[in-house]
Amino acid sequence: MRFVVGLIYFSSFLRFAIGISDPLLPNLTGRQVLSVAGPRRITLRDAFTETKNYPNNEGEDHSKIVPPTGAIFTSIPVSPLQKERIPFFQSISPAPEYVTHAFIVLHGRLRNGKHYWMITNSTIRSARKDGYPGSQINATILAPQFFSAKYNKGQYRRNDLAWADTNAWQAAERAIHPRGTHIDSIDVLDAIVSMFENKAVYPSMKNITIIGHGGGGQLIQRYAALGKAIAGDSHIRYIHGDPSTCVYFTDDRLIPENSAPSKQNCHLFDTWRYGFKGFPAEKNTPTLREDAFYKYITRDVISLIGREDTGEEGDQTCMAKMQGGTKRRDRNLTWWKYINLLAGTSANLDGFPGQFALKRNWRHISNGSINLKLGVVEGVGHDAKDIFSSDTGRSALFSDGVIDVGWRPLGNAGKL
């Protein structure tokens, strides 16, 4: 059976390579067409990539792409109008008609989709070996490859999407390859979810879990707030782990302490990626922020944090520091506090860092309740493998309802 399925996917790959339409990969027609126009288009540059131009010193792989054992490297069209395609690594088995659970896992800043496919595959195999509840599923893993047009030339094909910088895709910027494209990374995720919701190809699909850690976590956090409501009956879960920043729905930020950046000396603090200024839909949709907030708090979203993620690498712009200092852990704990305060929930926030003086309360949107869940993994830093293989990570990946929340400041005198 494995040999037959492998031949099917190899045939799909050959069809892609020579430009023949593929019956296994659904044509995005009718309701699934991703328009290249519309109110959700963002500016070409977000606040981070507009102000930074980091050298290519991250150690990413530029050699010939070879899929890991058990996977194939292929692609699907994102917009049939302009033929742009997103390449990805995907499990060879089980065959599409038997898949019940799809894991879409995003790489981080190194753009190493192969590595993240392998991490997720190892996590699922380990959970099955341990008999973890919910892990005995017919799962497929798909890891998109967000190429850099600057650093990955020779690895992407004529119609493959590629972005201007190593970090541009994280903030849902538009790709710059193929020339003239209007596709951004949120469109890419919409297309992948649409593929899995196509019952002609995946008739047994029940759950779709979209996972990102670090740079991938940044995109997942924003996608949970801005992604389309794709027609289908599968349950969709969004998991963002240890992102450097989140997009704030209002211009409220922590009350600055000592010499911390403030609104007075950090003028881009609410510009896109960090806030919604510069997001063109704001001009046409006065309720964009509220609508994005509603999506984020009503969807099945889980924030995972490594308690020891205290390094000061990554985004150290003033815009990022205004979200909770120099450490990813503190920024994400602050984010949890901010969302609960904005939603007017009754959550116990004692011991969570930072002080806010919110100018508004959106309880009229939330009714005092949010679906967002927080899991904090003790003894783990900025490490995707350790996060997702922990008890808290496993519960996020496989549990239907209650997750293992892990550490909380209560009982620890509020100390981090």
Secondary structure by P-SEA (a helix, b strand, c coil): caaaaaaaaaaaaaaaaaccccccccccccccccccccccccccccccccccccccccccccccccccccccccccccccccbbbbbbbbbcccccccccbbbbccccccccaaaaaaaaaaaaaaaaaacccccccbbbbbbbbbcccccccccccccbbbccccccccccccccccccccccaaaaaaaaaaaaacccccccccbbbbbbcaaaaaaaaaaaaccccccccbbbbbbbccccbbbbccccccccccccccccccccccccccccccccccccccaaaaaaaaaaaacbbbbbbccccccccccccaaaaaaccccaaaaaaaaaaaaaaaaccccccccccccccccccccccccccccbbbbbbccccccaaaaaacaaaaaaaccccccccccccccccccc
